[in-house]
């Protein structure tokens, strides 16, 4: 969990990995709460979009690394 007394934001994340017959399953559970009247939900959606892009990039890089080793 990450929070700040200076910003109205709380975030928590959990990442897990487990093996299955096809390889490895990676799961990310993320919670984000922005407590800003009227625009909090829009800010949450925007931030989660950035997180999704970062996770997709990390996946692409991990797959490329694994393929080359």
ABEGO torsion letter per residue (X at the ends): XBBBAABBBBBBBBBBBBBBAAEBBBBBBBBBBBBBBGAAAAAAAAAAAAAAAAAAAAAAAAAAAAAAX
